């Protein structure tokens, strides 16, 4: 391609006239008559053909010598404008810059503190490499590789065509670099370079491999709409300000391993046709990949992310590897509208951690995303991560249902209510008129229809919801859905945390054990007290409190919203048992068998048993009744029977088959026991459902 371009430039008269060949005489004239750009003298070499090929060695040597003499003058920093020029042969930035000593007192350019620190580090690094090379007589490093060059002025390379190798390695560019729509037809090497001011390479094309290894950008860098047709290497580079790579096309492999990003990194609408390597990179701010397309594997192994990663509407066709990635507490991976098919692509990550790193702004329109991610991690047998993603989706669903049910609906608000929210009279009139013609479907419709401005939109986001007008039937349907989802989230974290549902069970078992013990053992104070002993009382109270504390600690550790979990527990455990117990004591008890327990146990055997089908009342058939005896009072282990009864009612297994007697039994006491037994039915279902979702393969044991 280089030969063809050179042949065309020499044989076509029109192109030759547009790009006249630079001679030494013309160069001298341009040096003597510089132009002024941005208030600084600049050597104008625009629209020239500059022949630096090996067959033109005399001109090349004199060109570098004469140009370097002018650029290295003390005083003002001279700029160089090569816009619209055609460079034939290799271009070296190093010989044109000021050579800086690796030891001793350095020249005194206007470095900032950060640049001075970096400059000293570069000098020390190159000095040590130089000593090592000499001591080992190594040929691995050329002399130019161990020199540090300083380019003081600005460089303008807009629409420049470089037909040979371009080298700017180990060069400190103090001025800005403008390279819009530049063409690099051969390899380019910027390794170890430092860019002090903003750089703009937007629209440029790199036709061959490009090396930016170890480069540092102190200011903003712009690669918008750049195209790399061969591999590009940004490994060990530092971006100390924002970096813009939007709408860039990487046709071959792209390496950003161990790079550091102190500002935002924008990779929106990029196309990655080859493999991508961001391994062990660090981001202090956010990184954006909205609408990016990844055709091959992209690796983020071992990265450190302090803020969010945005993958909105990105397309993953192969593999996304996030293994061993480190996320700060506020760092999340935003994945709305992510195009990802678990059948053909994979997302990898650290088991047990990566699932909690994903987030979605809404449940609506993202069900497919959630389903594909859940399928992906279940195929990898990362059940905890799959459950974390499904939990996140159901939390968003619950929030949307809450807004639908309890938040004000823009399509139903009256004129006065709209004005209370902050709408002006004119905006209120527009809202009322436009929703008659066509109901609003989203709050953003107010912006698209020019009803409100952006500031008003931001204020209204948390105050108003936009849904179709709900009929009474639809409202009740949403309400039941909200209640069911609330219970699943409160008691099981949507089947993702066994510790939560187990903690709920421990609290309920301890609570009902104390209730049964109190109703059974505290009968009356007079005339003849029927009360438990002091030791039994202390053991029961402390045993119940201890068991409740264990369950409570599990709830506090595992609950998505501990307040919601405790509220639901109080609703189910307190009102009905409390009312029944109060009625029992207010009415008093005047039945026979007052000195015998309300509960009986199967005395034929003592063993651990599964009692799923057992009812809490003793059987009627005499042959079976003979096996049941009232539980004994006044023993040190008496309290265990009440815990056993509560355990059997709730978890459907226990050690002794403890039941209600069927003679001289107050109906309210039986109601208490039956109430807990009824609560145990949905609880055991939730328990097994949670187990089936948290233990791989257990669902086969349950359903088949």
Secondary structure by P-SEA (a helix, b strand, c coil): caaaaaaaaaccaaaaaacccccaaaaaaaaabbbbcccccccccccccccccccaaaaaaaaaaaaaaaaaccccbbbbbbccbbbccccccccccbbbbcccccccccccaaaaaaaaaaaaaaaaaaaaaaaaccccccccccbbbbbcbbbbbcccccccbbbbccccccbbbbbcccccccbbbbccbbbccbbbbcccccccbbbbcbbbbccbbbbcccccccbbbbcccccccbbbbcccccccbbbbccbbbccbbbbcccccccbbbbcbbbbcbbbbbccbbbccbbbbcbbbbcbbbbbccbbbccbbbbccccccccbbbbbcccccccccccccccccccccccccccccccaaaaaaaaaaaaaacaaaaaaaaaaaaaaaaaaaaaaaccccccccccaaaaaaacccaaaaaaaaaaaaaccccccccccccccccaaaaaaacccccccccccaaaaaaaaaaaaaaaaaaacccccccaaaaaaaaaaaaaaaaaaaaaaccccccccccccccaaaaaaaaaaaaaaaaaaaaaaaaccccaaaaaaaaaaaccaaaaaaaaaaaaaccccccccccccccccccccccccccccccccccaaaaaacccccccccccaaaaaaaaaaaaccccccbbbbbcccccaaaaaaaaaaaaaaaaaaaaaaaaaaaccccccccccc
